[in-house]
């Protein structure tokens, strides 16, 4: 007898419950972002006033600055951490067997397992011990560090699926190490590197705890700015801003999905 | 004339495993040379040492007189056709073939001319803008050949390139490879575990087993005069019978078989009376007749037969400890009409038996 999930008793109810808990709050936020009311609970008709408010209202300057900080930090952190993660993946996957390989892998992926609050406190203590000034730069450094494992995992997974004979073929055809990487390994790894980059970007863009600890006074990213506003009571403009962020994330995930698809299409087929 | 490849005491170990034990031989210029052996015999390791993907544990490799040990693969004027082709999936056929030339910094016009020439040589004109994934296995194979031959390597290394193709295509590619080798005059080193491939294409074959070369010679030498029991058994089919030497007359020995019969055979090296060894007789060199033939023959009873179209395999029981396989061509309609249990005579074609000293 085969296992058919559609006929499994209780499957439908459980699925609906999970979907409800996961998505109804998001749906409420999205719907109420179009509410033409100052109240966040009373529905008074459809309007785009809170979207206008995000860009022109009293808090708009704060949000714009925070969004700019978030984007530049996320972009820089993703670029640097992806570069480091790519180098690490090549070393780990292609570097042959060396003593302490498992330990190295554990060290690379540990930041995913360590509770974020512990990392946040430790990073803050580290920065103050070496008297590193808190601000945009301290956020960036912290983000680069915790983004590396997130970028590393998809990149090394992709590299493990690539046969070593491509690199051997390139070297055999007179490509040196760098030319082999640039013309052969990098293009074939491309989809994995792109996934790693997008994951690092989203993780950085989304981070609150560590950012909040190491940001210093006066520097805000979008998550910390939103948290700051919500502390004075939830305004409908926060719903509009959250909806915009959600759409941005969905766009990125969709992009990464299609890049992954393209990568699959490039996988060689043995033919017949 | 300097040898294309000259190996001297080449050894390779991986940890505790010895892949190659002190291999020494020369491969001549313009030769189609085959490394033949079962998997794990060290043939692919030897190819990878020549290509430079692995370093030797000991010994020297010279390419046209130049020591190449220590040079990385990109600085050795040899190219490889990989078993899985390893075509770059993100490049078109044209880009794949041009890759080596670009890396060698050929002028653009020369690259275009050479790529066109290679495409014509392997007859892939309609496919130049396709990606490897859009081509069949046989077409990918041709691209891999064109890509490896484009930079005019001094030696072309082929690592079981036909093993992924189906039978018909494999046979086509055999003559194609032979043609390419003749036309270009490049030295080919071909690795395979398929003896038929080796026999049909090679100028010379090195039969390898357990990290050692068992015999080097022309295909007919290897088949007709195997150096030892392994070679006799691995190349083609044969009857291997334990035997002892009764008498020696030059290279011809009289051997005694387990049930007491005697047979004359050509010894692979000097043998002396009383020495034990193996008698090897190819099935197609045995003739079965109902009536005793003139000259030497063995009496037996016909066992099971297997009909194979062009010929039939018969098993003949000669005694309690010995039976032989004979292969008779079905050249005539009536053939022999032999039935199981019939008493028959088996004769050995003159000069076809080999005695292999243990």
Interface residues (C-beta under 8 A of the other chain):
Chain A: X163 X165 X166 X168 X169 X170 X171 X172 X173 X174 X175 X176 X179 X183 X184 X187 X188 X190 X265 X266 X267 X268 X269 X270 X271 X272
Chain B: X51 X52 X53 X72 X73 X74 X75 X78 X79 X80 X82 X84 X85 X86 X87 X88 X89 X90 X99 X100 X103 X104 X131 X132 X133 X135 X136 X137 X138 X139 X140 X147 X148 X151 X164 X166
